[in-house]
């Protein structure tokens, strides 16, 4: 054993050493150099071969996606398809690279051709879904480059963009690019918007356009297509109506009116919270009516909403009626100021009906509120009877008509007694 231990202690322990052996780097770990030149040449060559046959272009693009790196060179691809080559900042074509004459900008300037080009982009993006985001970014960029394009090129791009928006290929948020200060100042944005909205409405309708604009919060920003000194509803309306887009003018006017009504409602609520005198609130509201051309019917709707939004209501049904009566008794002079016309009284009754239906704790309060406002001379018997017989809406109709039955009978009897007394007097 001693000999064995002695032998082992004399042996040198081999330490691990690094050798000079090289391992082959995996291909996916190698960083590729961004070089769109070869990519551009391949795409341009293919487009030159397919020419103006857009079906052949779509097939070529479909097949090329399996061989070329569309993901890496998406911007280059879209630049070529739109402008014929890679675009330098500002929208000019890069001089040192190959380009093609077969692209959107050299195509015929008509809606049918633009629809065919939209199909090319649609097929490409449906086939290679990862291009979707890059395509939207491309459109945003192109809109910022509008000053660098000719009028004809802008017109084609506008028509194409309208069609793409109608088809849902891109989001209406791309319109943000049109609010660029320089484009707005020089009138480029407004002129482009005319062509864009014409093709969009042609493909769909104004309701579809309105829905898409609302979705991205653009419905209240259309006036920003004009510089500050021309940013009025009147100027917008005339410009787009003269261009054959009365539907868009009406929509913008309506949105402006909605915005004004929201601001007015907010102001009314603030005045109530401050405890301003009713005469001051009424005077201020009438001034806004005149300024924004708001009818009394619209105004009574705003006043009702403001009055009812101002309070935090009790959640218990048995207590909320008492709370509502007390609150509305206080604010009845404000309601009375804007019910000088029969149509305004009817509208108020309808608003009350809808409110009591939409807020379930008020379902049993409707009749008591009507009686209160009748006694306060806000509502006339003629208006109440007309609402009961023909002017009510569907919401909670059977419940509210049943609630009102006895009061309506009383009103009718009172009216008959009044008439007979007048006859006797005669």
C-alpha positions in Angstrom: 0.0 0.0 0.0 2.9 2.4 0.9 4.5 1.7 -2.5 1.1 2.5 -4.3 0.7 5.8 -2.4 4.3 6.7 -3.2 3.7 6.0 -6.9 0.5 8.0 -7.1 2.1 11.0 -5.3 4.8 11.1 -7.9 2.3 11.3 -10.8 1.7 14.8 -12.2 -2.0 15.7 -12.3 -3.0 16.8 -15.7 -4.7 20.2 -15.7 -7.3 21.0 -18.3 -6.0 23.3 -21.0 -7.7 25.5 -23.7 -6.9 24.2 -27.1 -6.8 26.2 -30.3 -9.7 24.2 -31.8 -12.3 26.4 -33.6 -16.0 25.6 -33.6 -18.1 26.4 -36.6 -20.5 29.3 -35.9 -24.1 28.4 -36.6 -25.5 30.3 -39.5 -28.4 31.8 -37.5 -25.9 33.3 -35.0 -24.1 35.3 -37.7 -25.2 38.9 -38.1 -26.3 39.8 -41.6 -25.2 43.1 -43.0 -28.2 45.3 -44.1 -27.7 45.6 -47.8 -30.9 46.2 -49.8 -29.1 46.6 -53.1 -29.3 42.9 -54.2 -32.9 42.7 -52.9 -33.9 45.8 -54.9 -32.3 44.5 -58.1 -34.1 41.2 -57.8 -37.5 42.9 -57.2 -37.0 45.5 -60.0 -35.9 42.7 -62.4 -39.1 40.7 -61.6 -41.3 43.8 -62.0 -39.7 44.7 -65.3 -40.5 41.2 -66.6 -44.1 41.1 -65.4 -44.7 44.7 -66.7 -48.2 46.2 -66.2 -49.9 42.8 -65.7 -50.9 43.1 -62.1 -52.0 39.5 -61.7 -48.5 38.5 -62.8 -47.0 41.0 -60.4 -49.0 39.5 -57.5 -47.9 35.9 -58.4 -44.2 37.1 -58.7 -44.4 38.7 -55.2 -46.0 35.7 -53.8 -43.3 33.3 -55.1 -40.5 35.7 -54.3 -41.4 35.8 -50.6 -40.1 32.2 -50.2 -36.7 33.2 -51.5 -36.2 36.8 -50.5 -36.1 38.3 -47.0 -39.3 40.4 -47.0 -39.2 40.8 -43.3 -35.8 42.5 -43.4 -36.4 44.6 -46.5 -40.1 45.4 -46.1 -39.6 49.2 -46.5 -37.5 48.7 -49.7 -40.1 46.3 -51.1 -43.0 48.8 -50.6 -40.9 51.8 -51.8 -40.3 49.9 -55.1 -44.0 48.9 -55.5 -45.1 52.5 -54.9 -42.4 54.7 -56.4 -40.3 52.3 -58.5 -37.2 52.4 -56.3 -35.9 53.2 -52.8 -36.9 56.6 -51.5 -34.5 59.0 -49.9 -35.7 61.2 -47.0 -38.2 63.7 -48.4 -39.6 61.4 -51.1 -37.0 61.6 -53.9 -35.7 58.4 -55.5 -32.2 57.3 -54.7 -30.2 58.0 -57.9 -27.5 55.3 -57.5 -29.9 52.3 -57.4 -31.8 50.4 -60.0 -35.5 51.3 -60.5 -38.5 50.2 -62.4 -41.1 52.0 -64.5 -43.8 49.5 -63.4 -45.1 50.9 -60.1 -48.0 52.8 -58.6 -46.7 56.2 -59.4 -46.3 55.4 -63.1 -49.7 53.7 -63.4 -52.9 55.3 -64.9 -54.6 57.9 -62.6 -58.0 56.3 -62.2 -60.0 54.5 -59.5 -60.1 51.2 -61.4 -56.3 51.0 -61.7 -55.9 52.0 -58.0 -58.4 49.2 -57.0 -56.2 46.7 -58.9 -53.1 47.9 -57.1 -54.9 47.7 -53.8 -55.6 44.0 -54.6 -51.8 43.4 -55.2 -51.0 44.8 -51.7 -53.9 43.0 -50.2 -52.8 39.6 -51.6 -49.2 40.2 -50.5 -50.1 41.1 -46.9 -52.6 38.2 -46.6 -49.9 35.8 -47.8 -47.1 37.3 -45.6 -49.0 38.6 -42.5 -45.8 39.9 -40.9 -45.7 42.6 -43.5 -48.9 44.2 -42.1 -47.2 46.5 -39.6 -44.4 47.5 -42.0 -47.0 48.4 -44.7 -48.9 50.7 -42.3 -45.6 52.4 -41.4 -44.8 52.7 -45.1 -48.1 54.6 -45.7 -47.5 56.9 -42.8 -44.0 57.7 -44.2 -45.3 58.2 -47.7 -47.9 60.7 -46.4 -45.1 62.7 -44.7 -43.2 62.7 -48.0 -46.2 64.2 -50.0 -44.4 67.4 -50.9 -41.7 65.4 -52.6 -44.2 63.8 -55.0 -45.9 65.3 -58.1 -49.7 66.2 -58.0 -50.5 63.1 -60.1 -48.5 60.8 -57.7 -50.2 62.3 -54.7 -53.6 61.7 -56.3 -52.8 58.1 -57.0 -51.5 57.6 -53.5 -54.7 59.3 -52.0 -57.0 57.0 -54.0 -55.0 53.9 -53.0 -55.0 55.0 -49.4 -58.8 55.5 -49.4 -59.4 52.0 -50.9 -57.0 50.4 -48.4 -58.8 52.2 -45.5 -62.2 51.0 -46.9 -60.9 47.4 -47.1 -59.5 47.5 -43.6 -55.9 46.9 -44.8 -54.7 49.9 -42.7 -55.9 51.8 -39.7 -57.3 55.3 -39.9 -54.6 56.3 -37.5 -52.3 56.7 -40.5 -54.1 60.0 -41.1 -52.1 61.5 -38.3 -49.4 62.1 -40.8 -51.6 64.6 -42.6 -51.6 66.9 -39.6 -47.9 67.6 -40.2 -47.6 71.4 -39.9 -45.8 72.0 -43.3 -48.3 69.8 -45.2 -51.3 71.6 -43.6 -49.7 75.1 -44.1 -49.2 74.6 -47.9 -52.7 73.1 -48.4 -51.3 69.7 -49.4 -53.2 67.8 -46.6 -56.6 69.2 -47.5 -56.2 68.5 -51.2 -54.9 65.0 -50.5 -57.8 64.4 -48.1 -60.4 65.2 -50.8 -59.1 62.4 -53.1 -58.7 60.0 -50.2 -62.2 60.5 -48.8 -63.8 60.3 -52.2 -62.3 56.9 -52.9 -63.0 55.7 -49.3 -66.7 56.8 -49.5 -67.0 55.3 -53.0 -65.9 51.9 -51.7 -68.0 52.1 -48.5 -70.2 54.9 -47.2 -70.0 57.9 -44.8 -71.2 55.8 -41.9 -68.4 53.3 -42.3 -65.9 56.2 -42.7 -67.3 57.8 -39.5 -67.0 54.6 -37.6 -63.4 54.1 -38.6 -62.5 57.8 -37.6 -64.3 57.4 -34.2 -62.4 54.2 -33.5 -59.0 56.1 -33.6 -60.3 59.4 -32.2 -60.0 61.2 -35.5 -63.7 62.2 -35.8 -63.1 65.5 -34.0 -59.9 66.4 -35.7 -60.9 66.9 -39.4 -60.7 70.7 -39.1 -57.0 70.4 -38.4 -56.5 69.6 -42.1 -56.5 73.4 -42.5 -54.1 76.0 -41.0 -55.3 77.8 -37.8 -56.5 80.9 -39.7 -58.9 78.7 -41.8 -59.8 76.2 -39.1 -63.5 76.8 -39.0 -66.6 74.7 -39.6 -67.7 77.1 -42.3 -64.5 76.9 -44.2 -64.3 73.1 -44.0 -67.9 72.8 -45.1 -67.4 75.0 -48.1 -64.1 73.4 -49.2 -65.4 69.8 -49.1 -68.9 70.6 -50.4 -67.4 72.4 -53.4 -65.2 69.3 -53.9 -68.3 67.1 -54.0 -68.0 65.8 -50.5 -71.1 67.2 -48.8 -71.5 64.0 -46.7 -68.1 64.6 -45.1 -69.0 68.3 -44.6 -72.2 67.4 -42.8 -70.4 64.8 -40.7 -67.7 67.3 -39.6 -70.4 69.9 -38.8 -72.3 67.4 -36.8 -69.1 66.4 -34.9 -68.4 70.1 -34.2 -71.9 70.5 -32.8 -71.5 67.4 -30.6 -68.2 68.8 -29.3 -69.9 72.2 -28.6 -72.7 70.4 -26.8 -70.3 68.4 -24.6 -68.4 71.6 -23.7 -71.7 73.4 -22.9 -72.9 70.5 -20.7 -69.5 70.5 -18.9 -69.8 74.3 -18.3 -73.4 74.0 -17.0 -72.3 71.3 -14.5 -69.4 73.5 -13.3 -71.8 76.5 -12.9 -74.2 74.3 -10.8 -71.3 73.1 -8.7 -70.2 76.7 -8.0 -73.8 77.5 -7.0 -74.2 80.3 -9.7 -77.5 82.0 -9.8 -80.1 80.5 -12.2 -80.4 83.8 -14.1 -76.7 83.8 -14.8 -76.7 80.1 -15.9 -79.7 80.8 -18.1 -78.1 83.9 -19.7 -74.9 82.0 -20.4 -76.7 79.1 -21.9 -78.8 81.4 -24.2 -75.6 83.1 -25.3 -74.1 79.7 -26.3 -77.4 78.8 -28.1 -77.1 81.9 -30.2 -73.3 81.5 -30.8 -73.5 77.8 -31.8 -76.9 77.8 -33.4 -78.4 75.4 -30.9 -82.1 74.9 -30.9 -84.2 75.0 -27.7 -85.0 71.3 -28.2 -81.3 70.4 -28.1 -80.8 72.8 -25.2 -83.4 71.2 -23.0 -81.7 67.8 -23.6 -78.4 69.3 -22.5 -79.9 71.0 -19.4 -81.7 67.7 -18.3 -78.5 65.7 -18.7 -76.5 68.3 -16.8 -79.1 68.5 -13.9 -79.3 64.7 -13.6 -75.5 64.2 -13.9 -74.7 66.7 -11.2 -75.9 64.4 -8.3 -74.7 61.1 -6.9 -78.0 59.2 -6.7 -79.0 56.9 -3.9 -78.8 53.2 -4.9 -82.0 52.3 -3.0 -85.1 52.6 -5.1 -87.4 53.7 -2.2 -85.0 56.6 -1.4 -84.0 57.8 -4.9 -87.5 59.0 -5.8 -87.6 61.3 -2.8 -84.1 62.5 -3.6 -85.0 63.2 -7.3 -88.1 65.1 -6.4 -86.2 67.4 -4.0 -83.4 67.9 -6.5 -85.7 68.6 -9.5 -87.9 70.9 -7.5 -84.8 73.0 -6.9 -83.8 73.0 -10.5 -87.3 73.4 -12.1 -86.7 77.1 -13.0 -83.7 76.1 -15.1 -85.8 73.5 -17.0 -88.7 75.9 -17.4 -86.4 78.5 -19.1 -85.9 76.1 -22.0 -89.4 74.6 -22.5 -91.2 77.6 -24.0 -92.1 75.4 -27.1 -94.3 72.3 -27.1 -91.6 70.4 -29.0 -89.2 71.2 -26.2 -91.6 69.8 -23.6 -92.1 66.6 -25.6 -88.3 66.2 -26.0 -87.9 66.6 -22.2 -90.6 64.0 -21.6 -88.8 61.6 -23.9 -85.4 62.3 -22.2 -87.0 61.6 -18.8 -88.5 58.3 -20.1 -85.1 57.2 -21.5 -83.3 58.2 -18.3 -85.7 56.4 -16.0 -85.5 53.3 -18.2 -81.7 53.4 -18.5 -81.2 53.9 -14.7 -83.2 51.1 -13.2 -83.6 52.7 -9.7 -85.7 55.4 -11.4 -88.2 53.0 -13.0 -90.9 53.8 -10.4 -90.0 57.5 -10.3 -91.2 58.6 -13.7 -94.8 59.5 -12.9 -93.9 61.4 -9.8 -91.3 63.4 -11.7 -93.8 64.3 -14.4 -96.4 65.4 -11.8 -93.7 67.6 -10.1 -92.7 69.3 -13.4 -96.4 69.7 -14.3 -97.0 71.6 -11.0 -93.9 73.6 -11.6 -95.2 74.8 -15.0 -92.3 73.1 -16.8 -94.7 70.6 -18.6 -98.1 71.4 -19.9 -101.1 69.1 -20.0 -101.1 69.2 -23.8 -97.5 68.0 -23.9 -98.2 65.2 -21.4 -101.3 64.0 -23.3 -99.4 64.1 -26.6 -96.5 62.1 -25.1 -99.0 59.6 -23.7 -100.9 59.0 -26.9 -98.2 59.2 -29.6 -94.9 60.8 -28.8 -93.4 58.2 -26.3 -90.5 56.0 -27.3 -90.2 52.2 -26.9 -88.0 52.2 -23.8 -90.1 51.0 -20.9 -93.3 52.0 -22.7 -95.7 49.6 -21.1 -94.4 50.3 -17.5 -94.5 54.1 -17.9 -97.8 54.3 -19.7 -99.3 52.2 -16.9 -97.8 54.5 -14.3 -99.2 57.6 -16.1 -102.7 56.1 -16.7 -104.5 57.6 -13.7 -102.8 61.0 -14.0 -103.7 61.2 -17.7 -107.3 60.3 -16.9 -107.3 63.1 -14.3 -105.9 65.6 -16.9 -108.6 64.6 -19.4 -111.4 65.0 -16.9 -110.0 68.4 -15.8 -109.8 69.5 -19.4 -113.4 68.4 -20.1 -114.7 70.2 -16.9 -112.8 73.3 -18.0 -114.4 73.1 -21.5 -118.0 72.7 -20.1 -117.5 75.6 -17.7 -116.4 77.8 -20.6 -119.5 76.7 -22.6 -121.8 77.5 -19.6 -120.1 80.9 -19.3 -120.8 81.6 -23.0 
